[in-house]
Amino acid sequence: MAVEDTPRWRPVAATAELPPGHRRVVEYDDRRVLLLNVDGNLYAFESVCPHQAFPLDDCSVSAGRLECPYHQYSYRLDTGENDYPAAIYPEHLAYLKALLQPLTRFQIRVEGDEIMISPDGAPRESD
């Protein structure tokens, strides 16, 4: 990958703008990114449900999961993986689980008073 093509960490919000229990939608290269502060833990996902591409701006967040407000698809905050309806599919219909896509995650970190994000899979810079 050429240097100019390498994804970069970018500041997207001040820490004061995302206190615990709050969310914020920001832009990164024309993509809407949902920032969440859940009990002091920061998460960043593309604000699009992989099920039918509806926005996740108004999702509910509880018990370590994010739920799409349109069809109640649920995703784990720690991995972005789908856990509903994946958890209820019968074993003989395993192909249905294979069709479920995870959320698109962004790496997130704090530098000083700024929240920085980078696409998941981007080279990690040393802190």
Residue pairs with C-beta under 8 A, 6 or more apart in sequence:
6 122
6 123
7 118
7 119
7 121
7 122
7 123
8 118
8 122
9 107
9 109
9 116
9 117
9 118
9 122
9 125
10 28
10 116
10 117
10 118
11 111
11 114
11 115
11 116
12 26
12 27
12 28
12 33
12 35
12 115
12 116
12 117
13 24
13 26
13 35
13 114
13 115
14 113
14 114
14 115
15 110
15 113
15 114
15 115
16 113
17 24
17 115
18 24
18 35
18 37
18 42
18 115
19 37
20 37
20 38
20 39
20 40
21 37
21 38
21 39
22 37
23 34
23 35
23 36
23 37
23 57
23 61
24 34
24 35
25 32
25 33
25 34
25 35
25 47
25 57
26 32
26 33
26 35
26 117
27 33
28 106
28 117
28 119
31 46
32 46
32 47
32 48
32 55
32 57
33 44
33 45
33 46
33 47
33 106
33 117
34 44
34 45
34 46
34 47
34 56
34 57
34 59
35 42
35 43
35 44
35 108
35 115
35 117
36 42
36 43
36 44
36 45
36 61
36 66
36 77
38 61
38 64
38 77
41 77
42 108
42 109
42 110
42 115
43 77
43 108
44 105
44 106
44 107
44 108
44 117
45 56
45 66
45 75
45 80
45 103
45 104
45 105
45 106
46 103
46 104
46 105
46 106
47 55
47 56
47 57
48 54
48 55
48 56
48 104
49 55
49 56
49 68
49 70
49 71
49 73
49 103
50 82
50 100
50 101
50 102
50 103
50 104
51 68
51 71
51 73
51 100
51 101
52 70
52 71
54 68
54 69
54 70
54 71
56 66
56 68
56 69
56 103
58 69
59 66
59 67
59 68
59 69
60 66
60 67
60 69
61 67
61 77
64 76
64 77
64 78
65 74
65 75
65 76
65 77
65 83
66 74
66 75
66 77
66 103
67 73
67 74
67 75
67 84
68 74
68 75
72 84
73 82
73 84
73 85
74 82
74 83
74 84
75 81
75 82
75 83
75 102
75 103
76 83
79 102
80 102
80 103
80 104
80 105
81 102
82 100
82 101
82 102
85 96
85 100
86 97
86 100
89 96
89 97
104 120
105 120
106 117
106 118
106 119
106 120
107 117
107 118
107 119
107 120
107 122
107 124
108 115
108 116
108 117
109 115
109 116
109 127
110 116
